[in-house]
Amino acid sequence: MSTSYIGSKTAAENGAEFTLASGSSRTFFVFPGFGGGEHLLLQIKNSGGSSFSDVGILAKNGQNTGVVTARGAGDSIFRVVKSETSTAIEVFFD
């Protein structure tokens, strides 16, 4: 069953932080699909701080699903950032 992560909107938004244990995964997808230049950006929380670093593009136009897999020695804290979009798009995870 899918869970809403970022509600349907056109504005850019930072999603909530989530923790993954090493080796575990979470799949994200959007509906409806992205237009040109629109994307989900994956960020990881910096050790001992409150700031995040960009990991890379998780999903984009023509690729509306992305999988986050934790690869570190312990738990990792992530968040997904939705770019501004021309139509209202909702982000989900499984």
C-alpha positions as CSV (number, residue, x, y, z in Angstrom):
1,M,0.0,0.0,0.0
2,S,1.4,3.4,-1.0
3,T,1.7,6.3,1.5
4,S,1.6,10.0,0.6
5,Y,4.9,11.7,1.3
6,I,4.4,15.2,-0.2
7,G,0.8,16.3,-1.0
8,S,-0.4,17.3,-4.4
9,K,1.0,20.7,-5.2
10,T,3.0,22.7,-7.8
11,A,5.3,24.4,-5.2
12,A,8.7,23.0,-4.4
13,E,8.8,21.2,-1.0
14,N,11.2,19.4,1.3
15,G,9.8,16.0,2.4
16,A,10.0,14.8,5.9
17,E,13.2,13.1,7.1
18,F,13.2,9.3,7.1
19,T,15.7,6.7,8.4
20,L,16.8,3.6,6.6
21,A,18.9,0.8,8.2
22,S,21.9,-0.3,6.1
23,G,20.7,-2.5,3.2
24,S,17.1,-1.4,3.4
25,S,15.2,0.4,0.7
26,R,12.3,2.7,0.0
27,T,10.6,3.2,-3.4
28,F,9.3,6.7,-4.3
29,F,7.0,7.6,-7.2
30,V,5.0,10.6,-8.4
31,F,1.5,11.0,-9.9
32,P,0.9,12.3,-12.4
33,G,4.3,12.2,-14.1
34,F,6.9,15.0,-14.3
35,G,7.3,17.5,-17.1
36,G,10.6,18.6,-18.5
37,G,13.1,19.8,-15.9
38,E,11.0,18.6,-13.0
39,H,12.5,16.1,-10.5
40,L,12.8,14.6,-7.1
41,L,16.2,15.2,-5.4
42,L,17.6,12.8,-2.8
43,Q,19.5,14.3,0.1
44,I,21.3,12.7,3.1
45,K,21.7,14.2,6.5
46,N,25.3,15.2,7.4
47,S,26.8,13.4,10.4
48,G,26.2,15.3,13.7
49,G,24.5,18.2,12.1
50,S,21.1,19.5,10.9
51,S,22.2,20.1,7.3
52,F,21.7,17.9,4.3
53,S,23.9,17.1,1.2
54,D,22.6,16.3,-2.2
55,V,23.0,12.7,-3.3
56,G,21.4,13.0,-6.8
57,I,18.2,13.0,-8.8
58,L,15.9,10.2,-7.7
59,A,13.2,10.7,-10.3
60,K,12.6,13.0,-13.3
61,N,10.6,13.4,-16.5
62,G,10.2,9.9,-18.1
63,Q,11.5,8.2,-15.0
64,N,8.8,8.8,-12.3
65,T,10.0,6.1,-9.9
66,G,13.2,5.9,-7.8
67,V,14.6,3.6,-5.1
68,V,16.6,4.8,-2.1
69,T,18.9,2.1,-0.6
70,A,21.0,2.7,2.5
71,R,24.6,1.5,2.0
72,G,26.4,2.9,5.1
73,A,27.6,1.0,8.1
74,G,24.6,2.0,10.2
75,D,21.3,3.9,9.9
76,S,21.2,6.8,7.4
77,I,18.8,9.8,7.5
78,F,17.4,11.0,4.1
79,R,14.8,13.3,2.7
80,V,13.4,13.9,-0.8
81,V,12.9,17.3,-2.3
82,K,10.2,17.9,-4.9
83,S,11.0,20.6,-7.5
84,E,8.5,23.2,-8.5
85,T,6.2,21.7,-11.1
86,S,3.8,23.0,-13.8
87,T,1.0,20.8,-12.6
88,A,0.1,19.6,-9.1
89,I,2.1,16.4,-8.4
90,E,1.9,14.2,-5.4
91,V,4.8,12.1,-4.1
92,F,4.3,8.6,-2.7
93,F,6.4,5.9,-1.2
94,D,6.0,2.1,-0.8
